[in-house]
């Protein structure tokens, strides 16, 4: 379902302030090295437990309004720094029964079919894990999907939107939220196009477990996403619309912190 969302800046209202409550992890991608720290300053921040390392990506690329990372879609990806007692289960806030949000700026290029933005679906690259999510761009249909999996049904939910709302020539601003109280997914693109879906049909149980987490490709290897990305945020709450307006900033964009 697609709806037009009114942009308040059209009426001369000042941009709202940012409330970083629930901001677990924030990847700016403005670093010169491939080490990607968690830049969240929120009291809810996961701190260095959410630091990550990119592999093969190009750094210091001119992005929408600041530097970004460029992933080539061949062998580039990003992995959380899992060591010293830090494990993949910390990403369970992206799984039922928890609410969550994420935002990012992305410029997509050519891709293989089912190129992943993130993937926590597979245990050892084979077994579907109950209640996990991933996000893919389809090279066959030109659409994009948030997939929810469980151990028996495979892919009981695809929240998709068509390729009209992204292309390789332009930067786009994406927001994805899941409200566990309503089982509702929401995707908002460029603060103007909204797509919604329900997780109610997924038939999930309470036997969820943290299995893996990989960015810009599927877990293990393959299906890399060719794109430039910047200011990727992960929240353990459904963020208010005022935060979305702040990050959109009338279309010019801005980071979480000045």
KAGI-V533286 format. One record per helix or strand of 3 or more residues. SS is the DSSP state (~ for helix, > for strand). FROM is the first residue (numbers start at 1). TO is the last residue. If there is no record, write none. Layout:
ss	from	to
SS	FROM	TO
SS	FROM	TO
This chain:
ss	from	to
~	8	11
>	23	27
~	47	50
>	52	55
>	58	62
>	67	72
>	77	80
~	88	94
>	100	108
>	115	119
>	133	137
>	144	150
>	154	161
~	163	165
>	172	179
>	184	189
>	193	198
~	200	202
>	226	235
~	241	251
